[in-house]
Amino acid sequence: MAIPKHDEIRLPILQLLASDQEIKTKDFIQPLAEHFHLSDEEVNQMYPSGNGHIFYDRISWAVSYLTMSGLISKPQRGICAITAKGKELLKTPDKINGYIDEVLKAREPVKKKKKHTTSEQLAIENTNDDLTPQEILNTSFQNIRKSLYKEILEIILSKKPVEFERLVVQLLQKMGYGGEIKDSGEVTKISNDGGIDGIIKEDVLGLGRIHIQAKRYSIDTAVGREEIQRFVGALAVAQSNKGVFITTSYFSKGAIEYVKNLNGANNIVLIDGKKLAEYMYDFGLGVQTEQVLELKKLDTDFWDSMLDDKTKTESGS
């Protein structure tokens, strides 16, 4: 049979999780292939571009939609478990896809409001038939990016704190800070960092320095004003007025307002989880190009240079 769409895969995934077992996303491949009677050729079929297996990609998206709608949870990265709501809907399987659509549509008004938490910022936007092909493409592209952003943050949170400190120093160097200076970035010693996790030298003599604070928090734990104030204090001790505060989560309104009201006494940049993942994506740190799509449009100058046929002949030539 044909490879099932992601909305056709949702119910079998819930049924596999119904016995309260936890399953890795990749471990759905074999049982779902058997459920849909897929051949090895169908299971291993790649996209025309050669980038990724179609069946596994659809499983991944089915898992994403089930997670967004609260029917499954992820107790650990890449591990799926059914929720109480998921069990409840299994009693009326024909209502599952409708429920997911309703949950996603209910998020639409929230998009127009300012998004605060990292989860809100990375929420997948629903596509519908009212959109043009170009709008659907753009929305899908942004959804794929958001999905990867979330994976980046999940991976960061699975690593040791010192790895995050090294990562943010690498990121600032990737972004061009420190230039061609040898050993321009360093991670401070944990035992004596004084509230500073990393330093970027802006010149050979080290007269200009950017001090870094890195906070590895769960994505929806706000960084408050008090922590920014402590960072400002650490900058004062270091006799520096340049600081970058980077977190995997987001900043509270009070923290953002505090930085805005520093009046230039300290130049502090706040980078939240979404922006962190976005910078890593844009500057190619920890990610690699999977697929490139090339879209073309008419060259109006080329066609406008030709004479228009304003006459109508019977031959049509």
Salt bridges, closest charged atoms under 4 A:
ASP20 OD1 - LYS87 NZ 2.66
ASP27 OD1 - LYS26 NZ 3.47
GLU88 OE2 - LYS85 NZ 3.43
GLU108 OE1 - LYS111 NZ 2.45
GLU125 OE1 - LYS111 NZ 3.59
GLU125 OE2 - LYS146 NZ 3.35
GLU163 OE2 - ARG166 NH1 2.95
GLU202 OE1 - LYS242 NZ 2.90
GLU278 OE1 - LYS274 NZ 3.12
GLU278 OE2 - LYS275 NZ 3.58
ASP282 OD1 - ARG145 NH2 2.73
